[in-house]
Amino acid sequence: MKYIYWFLKAGIFYSFYFPAQYLFNFYGWWPVVAGMLVWLTIDGKLNKKLDKIKERELF
């Protein structure tokens, strides 16, 4: 189960790469910063779920 979240995190990260590159080329760095904030929010939520899974596997 924990591997699903790792693949999900990697997929979300790489899915932001090309749109961020496009937005940076045409609109500057503000959309990229907004995308990074979205990524950090999603990553934080996934890390909480991953920690719960790790706790369950330890006991």
Secondary structure, DSSP 8 states (H G I E B T S, - for coil): -HHHHHHHHHHHHHHTHHHHHHHHHHH-SHHHHHHHHHHHHHHHHHHHHHHHHHHHHH-
